[in-house]
Amino acid sequence: MGQLSPRQVAWIAALVVAIISGVLAAFLLWGRAEAMTPFWSIPFAAAVLIISYSAFAFGIERFIHSRIKVLYRTVHELKRSKPEALRTELEGDALSKVNLEVQQWATERRDEISELHEREKFRREFIGNLAHELKTPIFNIQGYILTLLEGGLEDEKVNRDFLNRASSGVDRLMKIVEDLDLITKLESGVMDLRMKRMDLHELVQEAMADLDLVAKERGVRWRNELASPTMVYADRDRLMQVFSNLFTNAINYGKEGGTCRVKSYPLGEQILVEVNDDGIGISSEHVPRLFERFYRVGKSRARNEGGSGLGLAIVKHIIDAHGETITVKSKEGKGTTFSFTLQKQA
């Protein structure tokens, strides 16, 4: 049987008092007046019942309010909500309702604390990764400059070479800063997308041509399997960044002599675009974090010189800014497929 409500407790207590009072009244009056019968005790007991219930209900209500008022005030203040009337109705199990609300509040606080711990962990990892990414080019630049200052500047065989290397290090630093700035603008909504009708097949062909020399060095073959034309509604420049980053990823981590394919499938008012490579793939444990800034899967996908480590993070932010979604499927040794949606145009 469930817990009794305050009203039920008041009724039971009043009933007990009324029965006891009726029995005592009948017993006392029976011997003193023969005209009075025990049946006179019934209306007397009914009157006692009503009076007792009113007294018990009032007392229990006051007791509950005095005990849980502080608890409610504390909970609502911690919730930072507007002041509310702290009045507990006697209908139902009031104490159980309070207990349930406190449990819900405690669960919300635990969830918030867990989320804060996750954010703090992400912040520490991000700062550590950022410092690691910046440290490499800075140390390289510092080494080249120190060598030049210690006499290398007068040596024609090394001075220009070291200056070129230091310049490459500066370019890498600028790339990291520019990519971080881009992500910040995309996240804050400061950057407006220039949406227009465009041919996706033509854009993919252009992105492949831009990286053709790098792809040939690795023996990577391009396969643009999109229909010509494939019209979508998107920001052309930002979408070019998406394909450039995904294609660079396919070149760096695809197998030598492999293939990178781009395909699309109708999806109602949208189209699903897939960029696939047949490279080393990614283990399932790393896939959920693949779009995090500077996240590194492991030695097999180590830093490539010139990359900022923000490519996939930028890809996700650009797709999100379009109001679309992107996912990744991968299997070690089999390759990786990035899939994202775009708004279809007639």
C-alpha positions in Angstrom: 0.0 0.0 0.0 1.3 3.5 -0.9 2.0 6.2 1.6 -1.0 8.0 3.1 -1.8 11.6 2.1 -2.1 14.3 4.8 -5.9 14.4 4.4 -6.1 10.6 4.8 -4.0 10.8 8.0 -6.3 13.6 9.3 -9.4 11.5 8.6 -8.0 8.4 10.3 -7.0 10.3 13.4 -10.4 12.1 13.6 -12.2 8.8 13.1 -10.2 7.1 15.9 -11.0 10.1 18.2 -14.7 10.1 17.3 -15.1 6.4 17.9 -13.3 6.6 21.3 -15.4 9.7 22.2 -18.7 8.0 21.2 -18.0 4.8 23.1 -17.0 6.8 26.3 -20.1 9.0 25.9 -22.4 6.0 25.6 -20.8 4.3 28.6 -21.0 7.4 30.8 -24.6 8.4 29.8 -26.1 4.8 30.0 -26.2 4.6 33.8 -27.2 8.2 34.6 -30.3 8.7 32.5 -32.5 5.7 31.5 -34.2 7.9 28.9 -30.9 8.2 27.0 -29.8 5.3 25.0 -26.4 4.5 23.5 -27.7 5.6 20.1 -27.4 9.2 21.3 -23.6 8.7 21.0 -23.8 8.5 17.2 -24.5 12.2 16.5 -22.1 13.1 19.2 -19.4 11.0 17.6 -20.2 12.6 14.2 -19.8 16.0 15.6 -16.5 15.0 17.3 -15.4 13.5 13.9 -16.0 16.8 12.0 -14.3 18.9 14.7 -11.4 16.5 15.0 -10.8 16.3 11.3 -10.8 20.1 11.0 -8.3 20.4 13.8 -6.1 17.6 12.6 -6.1 18.8 9.0 -5.2 22.3 10.1 -2.5 21.0 12.4 -1.0 18.7 9.8 -1.0 21.4 7.1 0.7 23.8 9.4 3.3 21.1 10.4 4.0 20.3 6.7 4.3 24.0 5.7 6.7 24.7 8.6 8.9 21.8 7.8 9.1 22.0 4.0 8.9 25.7 3.5 12.6 26.2 4.1 13.3 23.2 1.8 11.2 24.6 -1.0 12.7 28.1 -0.6 16.3 26.6 -0.8 15.5 24.6 -3.9 13.8 27.5 -5.7 16.6 29.9 -4.8 19.2 27.4 -6.1 17.1 27.1 -9.3 17.3 31.0 -9.5 13.6 31.1 -10.4 11.2 33.9 -9.6 9.6 33.8 -6.1 6.6 31.5 -6.0 3.9 30.9 -3.4 5.2 28.2 -1.2 1.8 26.5 -0.6 1.5 22.8 -0.5 -2.0 21.3 -1.1 -3.1 18.5 1.0 -4.4 16.6 -2.0 -2.3 13.5 -2.6 1.0 12.6 -0.9 2.6 16.0 -0.4 5.8 14.7 1.2 6.3 12.3 -1.7 5.8 15.2 -4.1 8.4 17.2 -2.3 10.8 14.2 -2.3 10.2 13.8 -6.0 10.9 17.4 -6.8 14.1 17.4 -4.7 15.3 14.2 -6.5 14.6 15.9 -9.8 16.5 18.9 -8.7 19.4 16.8 -7.5 19.5 14.9 -10.8 19.6 18.2 -12.7 22.5 19.4 -10.5 24.4 16.2 -11.1 23.9 16.5 -14.8 25.1 20.1 -14.7 28.2 19.2 -12.7 29.0 16.3 -15.1 28.7 18.7 -18.0 31.0 21.2 -16.3 33.5 18.5 -15.7 33.3 17.5 -19.4 33.8 21.1 -20.5 36.7 21.5 -18.2 38.3 18.4 -19.6 37.7 19.6 -23.1 39.2 23.0 -22.2 42.4 21.4 -20.7 42.8 19.2 -23.8 42.2 22.1 -26.2 44.7 24.3 -24.5 47.3 21.5 -24.3 46.7 20.6 -28.0 46.9 24.3 -29.0 50.2 24.8 -27.1 51.5 21.6 -28.8 50.5 22.8 -32.3 52.1 26.2 -31.8 55.2 24.9 -30.1 56.5 22.9 -33.1 56.7 25.8 -35.6 57.8 28.3 -33.0 60.7 26.0 -32.0 61.6 25.4 -35.6 61.6 29.2 -36.4 63.6 29.9 -33.2 66.2 27.2 -34.2 66.6 28.6 -37.7 67.0 32.2 -36.5 69.5 31.2 -33.8 71.6 29.3 -36.4 71.6 32.4 -38.7 72.5 34.7 -35.8 75.4 32.5 -34.7 77.1 32.8 -38.1 74.9 31.0 -40.6 73.8 34.4 -42.0 77.2 34.8 -43.6 77.1 31.3 -45.1 75.5 31.5 -48.5 74.8 27.8 -48.5 72.5 27.9 -45.5 71.2 31.4 -45.0 68.6 31.4 -47.8 67.6 27.8 -47.0 67.1 28.6 -43.3 65.2 31.8 -44.1 62.8 29.8 -46.3 62.3 27.3 -43.6 61.6 30.0 -41.0 59.2 31.5 -43.5 57.4 28.2 -43.8 57.1 28.0 -40.0 55.5 31.5 -39.9 53.1 30.4 -42.7 52.1 27.5 -40.5 51.5 29.7 -37.5 49.4 32.1 -39.6 47.4 29.1 -40.9 46.6 28.0 -37.4 45.6 31.5 -36.3 43.4 32.0 -39.4 41.7 28.7 -39.0 41.0 29.4 -35.3 39.6 32.8 -36.3 37.4 31.2 -38.9 36.0 28.7 -36.4 35.3 31.4 -33.9 33.4 33.5 -36.5 31.4 30.5 -37.6 30.5 29.6 -34.0 29.5 33.1 -33.0 27.5 33.7 -36.2 29.5 36.8 -37.1 30.3 35.4 -40.5 27.4 35.6 -42.9 27.1 32.9 -45.5 26.6 34.0 -49.1 24.0 31.4 -50.1 23.2 31.0 -53.8 22.3 28.4 -56.4 25.4 26.6 -57.6 26.6 23.5 -59.5 28.1 21.1 -57.0 29.7 18.9 -59.8 31.6 21.9 -61.1 32.8 22.9 -57.6 34.1 19.4 -56.9 35.9 19.3 -60.2 37.6 22.6 -59.3 38.6 21.4 -55.8 40.1 18.2 -57.3 42.0 20.2 -59.9 43.5 22.5 -57.1 44.9 19.4 -55.3 45.8 17.4 -58.4 49.6 17.8 -58.1 49.6 16.7 -54.5 47.3 13.8 -55.3 49.6 12.6 -58.1 52.6 12.6 -55.7 50.7 10.0 -53.7 49.2 8.3 -56.7 45.7 9.1 -55.5 43.0 9.0 -58.3 40.0 11.3 -58.3 36.4 10.0 -59.1 33.8 12.7 -59.4 30.6 10.6 -59.7 28.2 13.5 -59.3 25.7 14.1 -62.0 26.4 17.2 -64.2 24.9 19.5 -63.2 24.0 18.9 -59.5 22.4 22.1 -58.3 22.5 23.0 -54.6 21.9 26.1 -52.4 25.0 26.9 -50.5 27.9 29.3 -49.9 30.3 28.4 -52.7 33.5 29.6 -51.1 32.8 27.8 -47.8 31.8 24.7 -49.6 35.1 24.8 -51.4 36.8 24.8 -48.0 34.8 21.7 -47.1 35.9 19.7 -50.1 39.5 21.0 -50.0 39.8 19.8 -46.3 38.2 16.5 -47.0 40.3 15.9 -50.1 43.5 16.8 -48.3 42.4 14.3 -45.6 41.9 11.6 -48.2 45.3 12.3 -49.8 47.2 12.3 -46.5 45.5 9.2 -45.0 44.4 7.4 -48.1 46.6 4.5 -49.3 49.2 5.2 -52.0 47.7 4.5 -55.4 44.2 4.6 -53.8 41.0 6.4 -55.0 38.9 9.2 -53.6 35.3 9.2 -54.8 32.5 11.8 -54.4 28.9 10.6 -54.8 25.5 11.9 -54.1 22.0 10.5 -53.4 18.6 12.1 -53.4 17.1 12.7 -49.9 13.8 14.5 -50.3 14.4 18.2 -50.5 18.1 17.6 -49.8 20.9 15.5 -51.3 23.4 13.4 -49.4 27.0 13.9 -50.5 29.6 11.3 -49.7 33.4 11.7 -49.9 35.1 8.3 -49.7 38.7 7.1 -49.5 40.1 3.6 -49.3 42.9 4.4 -46.9 44.0 3.3 -43.4 40.6 4.1 -41.8 39.9 5.0 -38.2 39.0 2.8 -35.2 35.5 3.2 -33.8 36.8 4.6 -30.5 38.1 7.7 -32.2 35.2 8.4 -34.6 33.0 10.4 -32.1 35.9 12.8 -31.5 37.1 13.2 -35.0 35.7 16.7 -35.5 37.2 18.1 -32.4 39.9 20.8 -32.7 43.4 19.4 -32.9 42.2 15.9 -32.1 44.8 13.3 -33.2 43.8 9.7 -33.7 47.3 8.2 -33.3 50.7 7.7 -34.8 49.2 6.4 -38.0 47.5 9.8 -38.5 50.3 12.0 -37.2 50.7 15.6 -37.9 51.4 16.5 -41.5 53.7 19.4 -42.1 51.7 22.5 -43.0 48.4 21.4 -41.6 46.7 23.3 -38.8 45.0 20.3 -37.2 41.7 22.2 -37.6 40.5 21.0 -41.0 37.7 18.6 -39.9 36.6 21.0 -37.2 36.2 23.7 -39.9 34.3 21.3 -42.1 31.8 20.5 -39.4 31.3 24.2 -38.5 30.7 25.1 -42.1 28.1 22.3 -42.6 26.5 23.3 -39.3 26.3 26.9 -40.4 24.4 25.8 -43.5 21.9 24.1 -41.1 22.9 20.7 -42.4 24.6 17.6 -40.7 27.7 15.7 -41.3 28.7 12.2 -40.2 31.6 9.8 -40.6 31.9 6.1 -41.1 35.2 4.3 -41.0 36.8 0.9 -40.6 40.5 0.3 -40.0 42.2 -0.8 -43.2 39.1 -0.2 -45.3 38.8 3.5 -45.6 36.7 6.4 -44.4 33.5 8.0 -45.7 32.3 11.5 -44.8 28.6 12.1 -45.5 26.8 15.4 -45.3 23.6 16.9 -46.5 23.0 20.0 -48.7 19.8 21.8 -49.8 18.8 20.7 -53.3 17.9 23.2 -56.0 16.0 22.5 -59.2 
